[in-house]
Amino acid sequence: MRGDPLRYLSDELDALRTAGLYRTLRVLDAEQQAHASIDHRSVVNLSSNNYLGLTTHPRLRERAQDALARLGVGSGSVRTIAGTMAIHLELEARLAAFKQTEAAVVFQSGFTANAGTVSSLLGRDDVIVSDELNHASIIDGARLSRAAIKVFPHRDAAAARAILEGLPRGQRTLLITDGVFSMDGDLGALPALCDVADEFGCIMMVDDAHASGVFGRNGRGTVDHFGLHGRVDVQVGTLSKAIGALGGYVAGSRALIDFLYHRARPFLFSTSHPPSVAATCLAALDVLESEPQLIDRIWENTRFFKAGLRRLGFDTGASESPITPVIVGDGALAMRLSDRLFAEGVFAQGIAFPTVARDRARVRTIVMATHTREELQFALDCFERVGRELGILAA
């Protein structure tokens, strides 16, 4: 009788249960909104990347429905065969203009944008110098490239410089950082890293997934926020978070984008976006440029909620963005905190190792422009009550 070759997976899952780290998927019952129905429970949603509430914006709905009626439900092919539609090129031209670059290319996700770009730009004779907390998609892309990988301590530009000093002059090198770090909500040391890249002639790359639509003029990202136009060679953004739809993109020189057309494997081997998704993203860019009050509102909510958590005595780390971690250390405690908050009417997902360090488990909160002050105060009251119940805050 044949045994089960996947038995070890059940053992791994049992170990997660024993450690209090096993999770089931929460199910969204309706629209992705600031106050949502999840697992048939009405909760204040503090776990969505829908920063500006655009997933339900009427202008995005209208454009998607129009494209669906005119252009169908799918493209039917990869971009390099029969899957490049006029609306894809329109979106890429708009993104390039928005990011103030020569060109842009859209990928199926932010993950594939990072992984596909890093793995195609570098090879086994090259070097990647990467912040230790960069996103998993950057790490995977670096491994796929087969380049040598050198990691510098988080946000430590001096350490990055020391690594580069030890490399042969003229060796092709990529220096890469997140713009906003997704677990801690702090900003990458982008100005200092650009100085290092200029000094050593590195390719400078930033993953601006969590900065897109949030930082910079009308949400143009950290390059705009820091005034670094022309100094970052590769800008990655997302269409899946503040933009409210799906996908990622790379913005840069015309030569960069043409090269990715020929070498980026996700672009070459994945079917292109449905036209309704491209239309939605175009509408989102219109909203970013015509409704700046949405960005003002997310920052008002961010300041209010962050100040409330800190006033209660929670450890919120070094967050500088709408992402605010509530760091409790122990993984099982973070999951208990998340579960008790959900029972009280607040959805804030627990995060533990290996996503974060073993002693840095937390619940991650993200406010949205569409949260009301009353909803955020309700969430703060729940955090206080549950925090005292679990001994995270003094009784």
C-alpha positions as CSV (number, residue, x, y, z in Angstrom):
1,M,0.0,0.0,0.0
2,R,1.4,3.4,-1.0
3,G,2.2,5.7,1.9
4,D,1.5,9.4,2.0
5,P,4.6,11.3,0.7
6,L,3.1,14.6,2.0
7,R,2.6,13.4,5.5
8,Y,5.3,15.8,6.7
9,L,3.0,18.7,5.8
10,S,0.4,17.5,8.4
11,D,3.3,17.3,10.9
12,E,4.3,20.9,10.1
13,L,0.7,22.1,10.5
14,D,0.3,20.3,13.8
15,A,3.5,22.1,15.0
16,L,1.9,25.5,14.0
17,R,-1.3,24.5,16.0
18,T,0.8,23.6,19.0
19,A,2.6,26.9,18.9
20,G,-0.6,28.9,18.5
21,L,0.3,30.1,15.1
22,Y,-2.1,28.2,12.9
23,R,-4.5,30.5,11.0
24,T,-7.6,30.0,9.0
25,L,-8.5,32.4,6.1
26,R,-10.9,35.2,7.0
27,V,-13.5,35.5,4.4
28,L,-14.8,38.8,3.1
29,D,-18.6,38.5,2.6
30,A,-19.2,41.7,0.7
31,E,-17.2,44.7,-0.6
32,Q,-13.7,45.6,0.6
33,Q,-14.5,48.6,2.7
34,A,-13.4,50.4,5.9
35,H,-16.2,48.8,7.8
36,A,-16.6,45.3,6.3
37,S,-18.5,42.0,6.8
38,I,-15.9,39.3,7.4
39,D,-16.8,35.8,8.4
40,H,-20.4,37.1,8.7
41,R,-19.3,39.6,11.3
42,S,-19.4,43.4,11.0
43,V,-16.0,44.7,11.9
44,V,-13.8,47.8,11.5
45,N,-11.3,46.7,8.9
46,L,-7.8,47.5,9.8
47,S,-6.1,44.9,7.5
48,S,-6.8,46.1,4.0
49,N,-4.3,47.7,1.6
50,N,-7.3,49.6,0.1
51,Y,-5.7,52.9,1.4
52,L,-8.0,55.3,-0.4
53,G,-11.1,53.2,-0.6
54,L,-11.0,53.1,-4.4
55,T,-12.1,49.4,-4.7
56,T,-15.7,50.8,-4.5
57,H,-15.3,54.3,-6.0
58,P,-18.1,55.0,-8.5
59,R,-15.7,56.3,-11.2
60,L,-13.7,53.1,-11.1
61,R,-16.8,50.9,-11.3
62,E,-18.2,52.9,-14.2
63,R,-14.9,52.6,-16.3
64,A,-14.6,48.9,-15.5
65,Q,-18.2,48.2,-16.6
66,D,-17.8,50.2,-19.8
67,A,-14.6,48.3,-20.7
68,L,-16.3,45.0,-20.0
69,A,-19.1,45.8,-22.3
70,R,-16.8,47.1,-25.1
71,L,-13.8,44.8,-24.8
72,G,-14.8,41.6,-23.2
73,V,-13.7,39.8,-20.1
74,G,-10.1,38.9,-21.0
75,S,-7.2,39.5,-23.4
76,G,-6.7,35.9,-24.4
77,S,-2.9,35.9,-24.7
78,V,0.4,37.0,-23.4
79,R,1.6,40.5,-24.2
80,T,4.2,39.4,-26.8
81,I,1.8,37.4,-28.9
82,A,-1.8,38.7,-29.2
83,G,-2.5,40.0,-25.7
84,T,-1.4,43.7,-26.0
85,M,-4.5,45.8,-26.3
86,A,-4.6,49.5,-26.9
87,I,-5.9,50.0,-23.3
88,H,-2.7,48.4,-21.9
89,L,-0.6,50.8,-23.8
90,E,-2.8,53.7,-22.7
91,L,-2.3,52.7,-19.1
92,E,1.4,52.4,-19.4
93,A,1.7,55.8,-21.0
94,R,-0.4,57.3,-18.2
95,L,1.8,55.6,-15.5
96,A,5.0,56.9,-17.2
97,A,3.7,60.4,-17.2
98,F,2.4,60.1,-13.6
99,K,5.8,58.8,-12.4
100,Q,7.7,61.3,-14.6
101,T,9.7,58.6,-16.5
102,E,10.2,57.8,-20.1
103,A,8.2,54.6,-20.1
104,A,6.4,52.0,-17.9
105,V,5.3,48.4,-18.2
106,V,2.5,46.7,-16.3
107,F,2.9,43.2,-14.7
108,Q,0.2,40.9,-13.4
109,S,1.1,41.7,-9.7
110,G,3.5,43.7,-7.7
111,F,5.3,40.5,-6.7
112,T,5.9,39.6,-10.4
113,A,7.0,43.1,-11.1
114,N,9.7,42.9,-8.5
115,A,10.8,39.3,-9.0
116,G,10.7,39.5,-12.8
117,T,12.6,42.7,-13.0
118,V,15.4,41.8,-10.5
119,S,15.9,38.4,-12.0
120,S,16.1,39.7,-15.6
121,L,18.4,42.7,-14.9
122,L,21.1,40.8,-13.1
123,G,23.1,37.5,-13.7
124,R,25.6,35.3,-11.9
125,D,28.5,37.7,-12.4
126,D,26.6,40.6,-10.8
127,V,25.9,41.8,-7.2
128,I,22.7,42.8,-5.5
129,V,22.9,45.0,-2.4
130,S,19.6,44.8,-0.5
131,D,18.1,46.1,2.7
132,E,17.5,43.2,5.2
133,L,13.8,43.9,5.4
134,N,13.1,44.2,1.7
135,H,9.9,42.5,0.5
136,A,9.9,38.7,-0.3
137,S,9.4,39.4,-4.0
138,I,12.7,41.2,-4.1
139,I,14.4,38.4,-2.2
140,D,13.0,35.8,-4.6
141,G,14.0,37.8,-7.6
142,A,17.5,38.2,-6.3
143,R,17.8,34.4,-5.8
144,L,16.4,33.7,-9.3
145,S,19.0,36.1,-10.8
146,R,21.8,33.9,-9.4
147,A,23.7,37.1,-8.6
148,A,25.7,37.4,-5.4
149,I,23.5,38.8,-2.7
150,K,24.8,41.2,-0.1
151,V,22.4,42.3,2.7
152,F,22.9,45.5,4.7
153,P,21.2,46.3,8.1
154,H,17.8,47.9,7.8
155,R,18.0,51.5,6.5
156,D,21.8,51.6,7.1
157,A,23.2,53.4,4.1
158,A,26.6,53.6,5.6
159,A,26.7,49.8,5.8
160,A,25.5,49.6,2.2
161,R,28.4,51.9,1.2
162,A,30.9,49.7,3.1
163,I,29.7,46.7,1.1
164,L,30.2,48.5,-2.1
165,E,33.7,49.7,-1.1
166,G,34.7,46.0,-0.9
167,L,33.5,45.2,-4.4
168,P,35.6,45.6,-7.6
169,R,35.0,48.9,-9.3
170,G,32.9,48.5,-12.5
171,Q,31.1,45.3,-11.3
172,R,27.4,45.6,-12.3
173,T,25.6,46.2,-9.0
174,L,21.9,46.7,-8.1
175,L,21.2,48.7,-4.9
176,I,17.6,48.1,-3.8
177,T,15.2,49.2,-1.1
178,D,11.5,49.3,-0.3
179,G,10.1,52.8,-0.3
180,V,7.7,51.9,2.6
181,F,8.4,48.7,4.5
182,S,5.2,46.7,4.6
183,M,5.5,45.2,8.1
184,D,7.0,48.2,10.0
185,G,5.6,51.1,8.0
186,D,8.8,53.0,8.0
187,L,10.5,54.6,5.0
188,G,13.5,53.4,3.2
189,A,16.7,55.4,3.5
190,L,16.2,56.5,-0.1
191,P,18.0,59.9,-0.3
192,A,21.2,58.4,1.4
193,L,21.1,55.3,-0.8
194,C,20.8,57.4,-3.9
195,D,24.0,59.2,-2.8
196,V,25.7,55.8,-2.5
197,A,24.4,54.7,-5.8
198,D,25.7,57.9,-7.5
199,E,29.1,57.4,-5.9
200,F,29.5,53.8,-7.0
201,G,27.6,53.8,-10.2
202,C,25.0,51.3,-9.0
203,I,21.6,50.6,-10.6
204,M,19.2,52.2,-8.0
205,M,15.8,50.5,-7.5
206,V,12.9,51.2,-5.2
207,D,9.8,49.1,-4.5
208,D,7.1,51.7,-3.9
209,A,4.2,49.3,-3.5
210,H,3.0,50.8,-0.2
211,A,3.9,54.4,-1.2
212,S,1.9,54.4,-4.4
213,G,-1.2,56.6,-3.9
214,V,0.0,57.6,-0.4
215,F,3.3,59.5,-0.6
216,G,4.4,62.3,-2.9
217,R,2.3,64.7,-5.0
218,N,-1.1,63.0,-5.7
219,G,0.4,59.7,-4.6
220,R,3.4,59.6,-6.9
221,G,5.5,57.7,-4.3
222,T,8.7,58.1,-2.3
223,V,10.8,59.2,-5.3
224,D,8.5,62.3,-5.6
225,H,8.2,62.6,-1.8
226,F,12.0,63.0,-1.4
227,G,12.5,64.9,-4.7
228,L,14.7,62.3,-6.3
229,H,13.4,62.3,-9.9
230,G,16.1,61.2,-12.3
231,R,18.2,59.5,-9.6
232,V,16.2,56.2,-9.3
233,D,16.7,53.9,-12.3
234,V,13.9,51.4,-11.6
235,Q,10.7,52.3,-9.9
236,V,8.2,49.5,-9.0
237,G,4.7,50.4,-8.0
238,T,1.5,48.5,-7.5
239,L,-2.0,48.7,-8.9
240,S,-3.4,46.4,-6.2
241,K,-3.3,48.6,-3.1
242,A,-4.2,52.3,-3.1
243,I,-5.1,52.1,-6.8
244,G,-7.8,49.6,-5.8
245,A,-7.4,47.0,-8.6
246,L,-4.8,44.4,-9.5
247,G,-1.2,44.4,-10.8
248,G,2.2,46.0,-10.6
249,Y,4.3,48.1,-12.8
250,V,7.9,49.2,-13.5
251,A,8.7,52.7,-14.5
252,G,12.0,53.9,-15.9
253,S,13.9,54.6,-19.1
254,R,12.7,53.5,-22.5
255,A,15.6,51.1,-22.8
256,L,14.7,49.5,-19.4
257,I,11.1,48.9,-20.4
258,D,12.1,47.5,-23.9
259,F,14.5,45.2,-22.2
260,L,11.8,43.9,-19.8
261,Y,9.6,43.3,-22.8
262,H,12.2,40.8,-24.1
263,R,13.6,39.3,-20.8
264,A,11.1,39.5,-17.9
265,R,9.7,36.1,-17.6
266,P,6.3,37.0,-16.0
267,F,5.7,39.5,-18.8
268,L,6.6,36.9,-21.4
269,F,4.7,33.9,-20.0
270,S,1.6,35.3,-18.3
271,T,-1.7,36.4,-19.9
272,S,-2.1,40.2,-19.8
273,H,-4.7,42.0,-17.6
274,P,-8.4,41.9,-18.5
275,P,-9.3,45.2,-20.2
276,S,-11.7,46.0,-17.3
277,V,-8.7,46.0,-14.9
278,A,-6.7,48.3,-17.1
279,A,-9.7,50.7,-17.4
280,T,-10.1,50.6,-13.6
281,C,-6.5,51.6,-13.1
282,L,-6.8,54.5,-15.6
283,A,-9.8,55.7,-13.7
284,A,-7.9,55.5,-10.4
285,L,-5.1,57.7,-11.8
286,D,-7.8,60.2,-12.7
287,V,-9.1,60.1,-9.1
288,L,-5.6,60.6,-7.7
289,E,-5.1,63.7,-9.8
290,S,-8.6,65.2,-9.3
291,E,-9.4,64.2,-5.7
292,P,-6.3,65.0,-3.6
293,Q,-8.6,65.3,-0.5
294,L,-8.5,61.4,-0.3
295,I,-4.8,61.5,0.4
296,D,-5.3,64.4,2.9
297,R,-7.9,62.3,4.7
298,I,-5.8,59.2,5.0
299,W,-3.1,61.2,6.6
300,E,-5.5,62.8,9.0
301,N,-6.7,59.3,10.0
302,T,-3.2,58.0,10.3
303,R,-2.1,60.8,12.7
304,F,-5.2,60.3,14.8
305,F,-5.0,56.5,15.1
306,K,-1.2,56.4,15.5
307,A,-1.3,59.0,18.3
308,G,-4.1,57.0,20.0
309,L,-2.2,53.7,20.0
310,R,0.9,55.4,21.4
311,R,-1.0,57.3,24.1
312,L,-2.4,53.9,25.3
313,G,1.2,52.6,25.6
314,F,1.4,50.2,22.7
315,D,4.8,49.7,20.9
316,T,4.2,51.0,17.3
317,G,7.8,50.8,16.3
318,A,9.2,53.4,13.8
319,S,6.2,53.7,11.6
320,E,6.0,56.7,9.3
321,S,3.0,55.7,7.2
322,P,-0.6,54.4,7.5
323,I,0.9,51.0,8.3
324,T,1.2,51.0,12.1
325,P,2.3,47.7,13.8
326,V,1.3,46.9,17.4
327,I,4.4,44.9,18.4
328,V,3.9,42.4,21.2
329,G,6.9,40.1,20.7
330,D,5.6,36.6,21.1
331,G,3.9,35.0,18.1
332,A,1.1,33.2,20.0
333,L,0.3,36.4,21.9
334,A,0.0,38.3,18.7
335,M,-2.5,35.7,17.4
336,R,-4.5,35.9,20.6
337,L,-4.6,39.7,20.4
338,S,-5.8,39.5,16.8
339,D,-8.5,36.9,17.6
340,R,-9.8,38.8,20.7
341,L,-9.9,42.1,18.7
342,F,-11.9,40.3,16.0
343,A,-14.4,39.0,18.6
344,E,-14.8,42.7,19.8
345,G,-15.4,43.9,16.2
346,V,-11.9,44.9,14.9
347,F,-10.1,43.0,12.2
348,A,-6.3,43.5,12.6
349,Q,-4.3,40.5,11.3
350,G,-1.7,38.9,13.5
351,I,1.8,38.6,11.9
352,A,4.5,36.3,13.2
353,F,7.7,34.4,12.1
354,P,8.8,33.9,9.4
355,T,7.1,37.1,8.0
356,V,8.8,39.0,10.9
357,A,11.5,38.2,13.4
358,R,10.6,35.7,16.1
359,D,10.7,38.3,18.8
360,R,8.9,41.0,16.8
361,A,5.4,39.5,16.3
362,R,2.6,42.0,16.0
363,V,-0.8,42.8,14.7
364,R,-0.5,45.1,11.7
365,T,-3.0,47.9,11.4
366,I,-3.7,50.0,8.3
367,V,-6.0,52.9,8.3
368,M,-8.0,54.0,5.2
369,A,-9.1,57.4,4.0
370,T,-12.7,56.1,4.3
371,H,-12.5,55.3,8.0
372,T,-14.7,57.6,10.1
373,R,-13.3,59.1,13.3
374,E,-15.9,57.1,15.2
375,E,-14.7,53.8,13.7
376,L,-11.1,54.6,14.6
377,Q,-12.1,55.6,18.1
378,F,-14.1,52.3,18.5
379,A,-11.0,50.4,17.3
380,L,-8.8,52.3,19.9
381,D,-11.2,51.5,22.7
382,C,-11.1,47.8,21.7
383,F,-7.3,47.8,21.6
384,E,-7.2,49.3,25.1
385,R,-9.7,46.8,26.5
386,V,-8.1,43.7,24.9
387,G,-4.6,45.0,25.6
388,R,-5.3,45.2,29.3
389,E,-7.1,41.8,29.3
390,L,-4.0,40.1,27.7
391,G,-1.5,41.9,29.9
392,I,0.0,43.8,27.0
393,L,-1.0,47.1,28.7
394,A,-0.8,47.6,32.5
395,A,-4.2,46.9,34.2
